[in-house]
């Protein structure tokens, strides 16, 4: 997927998540500590990308584990979001043990 396509997917997914949470871009920007227009400009396509740490801060407000979820086909998947949170909380040894168990 090209870079422009990736940002377009993130833009669509972010807009869908904000609507799903019954919030608006200004509310998310305020909660994340950004200028009121930061997210609105991105969603409207006036800004073509955002810094990764900005996306991560937005995702925390939206209860996503990280900005990588905005690249997925369905960022609303609560099962995948919960699984990703648990994986990120694991030590490397715990993750290796689980992966070995899954591969059996």
C-alpha positions in Angstrom: 0.0 0.0 0.0 1.4 3.4 -1.0 2.0 6.1 1.6 -0.9 8.2 0.3 -3.2 5.2 0.6 -2.0 4.5 4.1 -2.7 8.0 5.2 -6.1 7.9 3.6 -7.0 4.6 5.4 -5.8 6.2 8.7 -7.9 9.3 8.0 -11.1 7.1 7.2 -10.5 4.9 10.3 -10.0 7.8 12.6 -13.1 9.6 11.4 -15.1 6.3 11.9 -13.7 5.8 15.4 -14.5 9.4 16.4 -18.0 9.0 15.1 -18.4 5.6 16.8 -17.4 7.1 20.1 -19.9 9.9 19.6 -17.2 12.6 19.8 -16.0 15.2 17.4 -12.5 16.1 16.3 -12.3 19.2 18.4 -13.2 17.2 21.6 -10.5 14.6 20.8 -7.9 17.3 20.1 -8.7 19.0 23.4 -8.5 15.8 25.4 -5.2 15.0 23.8 -3.9 18.5 24.5 -3.6 19.6 20.8 -4.9 22.6 19.0 -8.6 22.4 18.5 -8.2 22.1 14.7 -5.4 19.5 14.6 -7.6 16.4 14.1 -10.3 18.2 12.1 -7.8 19.4 9.5 -6.4 15.9 9.2 -9.9 14.3 8.7 -10.9 16.9 6.2 -7.7 16.3 4.2 -6.2 19.8 4.8 -3.3 18.1 6.5 -2.0 15.0 4.7 -0.3 13.3 7.7 0.2 13.6 11.4 3.2 12.9 13.6 3.2 9.3 14.8 3.2 10.4 18.5 0.2 12.6 17.7 -1.7 9.6 16.3 -0.7 7.5 19.4 -2.0 10.2 21.7 -5.3 10.3 19.8 -5.6 6.5 19.9 -5.2 6.5 23.6 -8.2 8.8 23.9 -10.1 6.5 21.6 -9.0 3.4 23.7 -6.9 1.8 21.0 -3.6 0.2 21.9 -1.6 2.3 19.4 -1.7 4.1 16.1 -0.9 0.9 14.2 -4.6 -0.1 14.6 -5.5 2.7 12.2 -3.9 0.7 9.4 -6.2 -2.2 9.9 -9.3 -3.0 8.0 -11.4 -2.9 11.1 -9.9 -0.7 14.0 -13.2 -1.2 15.9 -12.5 -4.9 16.5 -12.5 -5.1 20.3 -11.1 -8.6 20.3 -8.0 -7.7 18.3 -7.5 -4.4 20.3 -7.6 -6.3 23.6 -5.3 -9.0 22.2 -2.8 -6.4 21.0 -2.9 -4.7 24.5 -2.1 -8.0 26.2 0.7 -8.8 23.7 2.3 -5.4 24.3 2.2 -6.0 28.1 4.0 -9.4 27.8 7.7 -9.9 28.3 9.6 -11.2 25.4 9.8 -14.6 27.1 6.1 -14.7 27.7 5.4 -13.8 24.1 7.8 -16.5 22.8 6.2 -19.1 25.1 2.7 -18.2 23.8 3.8 -18.2 20.2 5.3 -21.7 20.7 2.0 -22.9 22.3 0.0 -21.4 19.4 2.2 -23.1 16.8 1.6 -26.6 18.3 
